[in-house]
Amino acid sequence: MKTSGIFNIPPKPETDEFFETLFKRGSIKVERIVSYGIPTPEGSWYEQEEFEWLAVLEGGAVIRYSDGRQKNLGKGDVLYIPPFEKHRVERVSDPCVWLTLKG
């Protein structure tokens, strides 16, 4: 499903997030993600092989790392997550629009 702009909020899908690939070449991918207020399930962690750079376009979130650090993110904030850095979305607004670069 395509939308007409990166700031537009699509209708809530069956899942708790909407993913839209904006660009992909080789191992580099730019993606727009719209979250609808549901954090990472308790006890679950992300630990991807690639780096992730993200920017919050609308809304806000709290990212928590496995060592207890937390990063509060609001509109306009950016974050770099290195490969294999265990993290989770502790809290997220409804909606939250992210722009991510992964590679």
Backbone as CSV, one residue per row, in Angstrom:
resi,resn,N_x,N_y,N_z,CA_x,CA_y,CA_z,C_x,C_y,C_z
1,MET,0.843,-1.182,0.000,0.000,0.000,0.000,0.883,1.238,0.000
2,LYS,0.732,2.114,-0.953,1.494,3.352,-1.044,0.642,4.509,-0.544
3,THR,1.320,5.511,0.033,0.637,6.725,0.470,1.206,7.884,-0.326
4,SER,0.623,9.069,-0.179,1.041,10.191,-1.003,2.100,11.068,-0.349
5,GLY,2.623,10.709,0.799,3.671,11.501,1.421,4.162,10.861,2.702
6,ILE,5.411,11.175,3.075,5.975,10.499,4.241,5.334,10.929,5.548
7,PHE,4.653,12.066,5.577,4.006,12.508,6.816,2.557,12.034,6.929
8,ASN,1.988,11.511,5.852,0.608,11.031,5.893,0.505,9.799,6.782
9,ILE,-0.588,9.712,7.520,-0.814,8.572,8.401,-1.801,7.635,7.712
10,PRO,-1.351,6.444,7.335,-2.263,5.492,6.691,-3.223,4.896,7.716
11,PRO,-4.335,4.351,7.268,-5.245,3.661,8.192,-4.506,2.546,8.919
12,LYS,-4.879,2.298,10.170,-4.213,1.270,10.956,-4.396,-0.092,10.301
13,PRO,-3.276,-0.794,10.059,-3.367,-2.121,9.438,-3.723,-3.185,10.469
14,GLU,-3.808,-4.416,10.009,-4.086,-5.548,10.904,-3.010,-5.688,11.967
15,THR,-1.768,-5.367,11.602,-0.662,-5.422,12.557,-0.561,-4.074,13.257
16,ASP,0.396,-3.943,14.167,0.536,-2.712,14.935,1.437,-1.677,14.272
17,GLU,1.991,-2.014,13.097,2.865,-1.097,12.392,2.626,-1.192,10.888
18,PHE,2.867,-0.067,10.221,2.785,0.028,8.760,4.208,0.246,8.258
19,PHE,4.650,-0.558,7.297,5.997,-0.454,6.730,5.890,-0.086,5.252
20,GLU,6.721,0.870,4.823,6.767,1.269,3.420,8.230,1.443,3.012
21,THR,8.703,0.624,2.088,10.070,0.758,1.591,10.093,1.894,0.581
22,LEU,10.926,2.910,0.850,11.036,4.070,-0.025,12.187,3.919,-1.015
23,PHE,13.218,3.170,-0.605,14.398,2.983,-1.451,15.107,1.714,-1.005
24,LYS,15.595,0.941,-1.966,16.399,-0.240,-1.635,17.398,-0.458,-2.755
25,ARG,18.668,-0.546,-2.357,19.721,-0.859,-3.318,20.810,-1.607,-2.564
26,GLY,21.077,-2.833,-2.981,22.054,-3.663,-2.284,21.618,-3.885,-0.844
27,SER,22.508,-3.613,0.086,22.184,-3.818,1.500,21.574,-2.577,2.165
28,ILE,21.400,-1.497,1.408,20.859,-0.251,1.962,19.356,-0.187,1.710
29,LYS,18.617,0.148,2.772,17.167,0.274,2.641,16.697,1.493,3.442
30,VAL,15.862,2.317,2.818,15.208,3.436,3.488,13.742,3.060,3.622
31,GLU,13.234,3.178,4.824,11.878,2.709,5.110,11.139,3.747,5.949
32,ARG,9.870,3.881,5.688,8.982,4.673,6.543,8.174,3.680,7.359
33,ILE,8.141,3.909,8.665,7.376,3.048,9.563,6.398,3.921,10.331
34,VAL,5.151,3.490,10.412,4.162,4.156,11.248,3.764,3.180,12.339
35,SER,4.039,3.561,13.587,3.672,2.743,14.750,2.383,3.291,15.338
36,TYR,1.598,2.414,15.913,0.280,2.797,16.432,0.160,2.549,17.935
37,GLY,1.188,2.950,18.697,1.099,2.946,20.145,1.415,1.638,20.839
38,ILE,1.847,0.618,20.105,2.123,-0.687,20.710,3.639,-0.865,20.822
39,PRO,4.199,-0.980,22.037,5.642,-1.165,22.194,6.071,-2.591,21.844
40,THR,7.372,-2.818,21.862,7.908,-4.165,21.676,7.348,-5.052,22.787
41,PRO,6.892,-6.247,22.468,6.352,-7.131,23.510,7.342,-7.336,24.661
42,GLU,6.831,-7.383,25.870,7.656,-7.566,27.060,8.561,-8.787,26.904
43,GLY,9.846,-8.608,27.233,10.806,-9.701,27.131,11.414,-9.885,25.753
44,SER,10.928,-9.153,24.750,11.466,-9.261,23.382,12.466,-8.138,23.125
45,TRP,13.460,-8.440,22.311,14.493,-7.467,21.955,14.756,-7.529,20.461
46,TYR,15.131,-6.378,19.887,15.651,-6.340,18.521,17.167,-6.424,18.623
47,GLU,17.780,-7.184,17.732,19.241,-7.302,17.679,19.608,-7.654,16.240
48,GLN,19.485,-6.666,15.365,19.679,-6.925,13.947,21.152,-6.880,13.552
49,GLU,21.447,-7.546,12.458,22.813,-7.637,11.947,23.287,-6.342,11.308
50,GLU,22.380,-5.519,10.832,22.748,-4.288,10.147,22.609,-3.089,11.093
51,PHE,23.262,-1.970,10.711,23.072,-0.737,11.468,21.685,-0.186,11.170
52,GLU,21.214,0.688,12.037,19.951,1.376,11.801,20.091,2.821,12.258
53,TRP,19.813,3.740,11.350,19.726,5.154,11.664,18.261,5.497,11.536
54,LEU,17.704,6.189,12.525,16.284,6.522,12.440,16.047,7.963,12.831
55,ALA,14.990,8.521,12.284,14.529,9.868,12.605,13.042,9.791,12.909
56,VAL,12.618,10.524,13.922,11.200,10.595,14.263,10.617,11.805,13.527
57,LEU,9.665,11.535,12.631,9.027,12.600,11.861,7.797,13.163,12.572
58,GLU,7.086,12.318,13.285,5.890,12.710,14.050,5.803,11.824,15.280
59,GLY,5.342,12.380,16.389,5.142,11.588,17.597,6.400,11.449,18.417
60,GLY,6.494,10.346,19.127,7.653,10.118,19.982,7.705,8.690,20.474
61,ALA,8.859,8.340,21.071,9.064,6.984,21.561,10.190,6.981,22.583
62,VAL,10.272,5.889,23.315,11.392,5.640,24.225,12.034,4.334,23.790
63,ILE,13.339,4.392,23.497,14.109,3.204,23.148,14.887,2.791,24.395
64,ARG,14.818,1.519,24.743,15.566,1.011,25.895,16.569,-0.015,25.390
65,TYR,17.768,0.042,25.957,18.836,-0.898,25.618,18.929,-1.962,26.701
66,SER,19.536,-3.104,26.371,19.609,-4.229,27.302,20.427,-3.903,28.544
67,ASP,21.301,-2.882,28.470,22.087,-2.495,29.643,21.357,-1.489,30.541
68,GLY,20.103,-1.174,30.203,19.292,-0.278,31.025,19.226,1.163,30.540
69,ARG,20.109,1.559,29.632,20.040,2.925,29.097,18.716,3.129,28.369
70,GLN,18.236,4.376,28.389,17.029,4.730,27.639,17.279,5.997,26.856
71,LYS,16.637,6.099,25.721,16.719,7.290,24.883,15.300,7.743,24.581
72,ASN,14.952,8.951,25.046,13.647,9.547,24.753,13.751,10.262,23.409
73,LEU,12.845,9.950,22.512,12.853,10.536,21.179,11.560,11.289,20.926
74,GLY,11.668,12.466,20.361,10.516,13.254,19.949,10.682,13.687,18.503
75,LYS,9.716,14.396,18.009,9.728,14.867,16.625,11.042,15.585,16.326
76,GLY,11.714,15.130,15.266,12.970,15.732,14.840,14.211,15.065,15.402
77,ASP,14.065,14.189,16.379,15.216,13.501,16.954,15.690,12.374,16.046
78,VAL,16.992,12.113,16.100,17.593,11.022,15.330,18.372,10.114,16.272
79,LEU,18.580,8.879,15.840,19.288,7.892,16.650,20.005,6.921,15.729
80,TYR,21.235,6.585,16.095,22.001,5.559,15.388,22.090,4.344,16.297
81,ILE,21.725,3.167,15.775,21.825,1.912,16.519,22.802,1.024,15.756
82,PRO,23.971,0.729,16.376,24.948,-0.115,15.682,24.476,-1.553,15.546
83,PRO,25.101,-2.308,14.653,24.739,-3.718,14.518,24.862,-4.452,15.866
84,PHE,23.941,-5.368,16.091,23.910,-6.256,17.262,23.690,-5.529,18.595
85,GLU,23.250,-4.271,18.581,22.913,-3.547,19.811,21.496,-3.953,20.230
86,LYS,21.372,-4.691,21.335,20.050,-5.138,21.785,19.244,-3.934,22.267
87,HIS,18.041,-3.785,21.706,17.185,-2.655,22.060,15.726,-3.036,21.866
88,ARG,14.857,-2.218,22.416,13.419,-2.429,22.271,12.731,-1.070,22.324
89,VAL,11.527,-1.008,21.779,10.697,0.192,21.883,9.891,0.045,23.172
90,GLU,10.251,0.840,24.154,9.618,0.760,25.471,8.244,1.428,25.479
91,ARG,8.177,2.604,24.850,6.906,3.324,24.711,6.903,4.002,23.345
92,VAL,5.712,4.148,22.775,5.597,4.788,21.466,4.230,5.455,21.359
93,SER,4.205,6.633,20.751,2.938,7.358,20.597,2.054,6.696,19.542
94,ASP,0.829,7.101,19.501,-0.140,6.597,18.527,-0.709,7.785,17.760
95,PRO,-0.184,8.046,16.569,0.833,7.312,15.831,2.234,7.919,16.069
96,CYS,3.220,7.175,15.607,4.612,7.638,15.548,5.108,7.319,14.146
97,VAL,5.645,8.333,13.465,6.142,8.143,12.105,7.665,8.193,12.152
98,TRP,8.293,7.112,11.707,9.738,6.966,11.693,10.249,6.943,10.245
99,LEU,11.434,7.464,10.035,12.160,7.273,8.799,13.427,6.533,9.178
100,THR,13.678,5.372,8.567,14.844,4.577,8.936,15.742,4.335,7.725
101,LEU,17.023,4.249,8.008,18.036,3.867,7.034,18.745,2.668,7.633
102,LYS,18.733,1.560,6.917,19.351,0.327,7.407,20.363,-0.168,6.383
103,GLY,21.432,-0.751,6.888,22.410,-1.283,5.964,23.492,-2.073,6.635
